[in-house]
Amino acid sequence: MNEPIVARHWLAEALPKAAPAIATTTVLALARIWNANGAEHSVGNAALMTALSLGAAAAGVVAGNATGDSVLVGTAFAASGALAFAGVAGYADGLPLPLLLWSLVTAGAYGLAARYWRTDRRETVAHERETSARREEYGHIERVETLRATTQIEVARTGAAYAEQLAQALVTRATLPGFDPAALERAGLPSLPAFDRGDDL
């Protein structure tokens, strides 16, 4: 059982690991653009982002109680955190507080992502082990069946050769003077049809 070998591009391997940092950096950049366009010290904009963040968190709580879907709950709370982070980064003047929040949010995002990566890795390893064990089992069965078929072919070939040699020996023996077919029967050997008592030979 041969399976195709799929080599993934290095970028496809690295992109999932960089996704949390890319997401938080994108939110920080957009928040700072929003800050430069009038959100700095804007109470209305801060209240809007606070309301959106609280709404996303409430949606996560409701989704957790209603469906129990961890992906939906995680998405809602991630959106709530991103909105809160964007609101603070857009409202604050200067970069120290937004950068501090960015580092904390990025570390938290990697902490949450590491849990899912470990689970995914465990499932992948378990699948690879199961596939390898199944491949070994099927390979063993295939080898045993090949040996059995080869043995049956050899036994049949040997039996045919033995029968041919026996027939040739009996024919040769029958041509010798003093051959008595009845002596074969008395010895317990099966009689040949050509040497039955009813024959003229």
Salt bridges, closest charged atoms under 4 A:
GLU3 OE1 - ARG135 NH2 3.29
GLU13 OE2 - ARG8 NE 3.95
GLU40 OE2 - HIS41 NE2 3.83
ASP93 OD2 - HIS41 NE2 3.51
GLU130 OE2 - ARG134 NH2 2.85
GLU145 OE2 - ARG148 NH1 2.71
GLU154 OE2 - ARG157 NH1 2.98
ASP180 OD2 - ARG186 NH2 3.21
GLU185 OE1 - ARG197 NH2 3.42
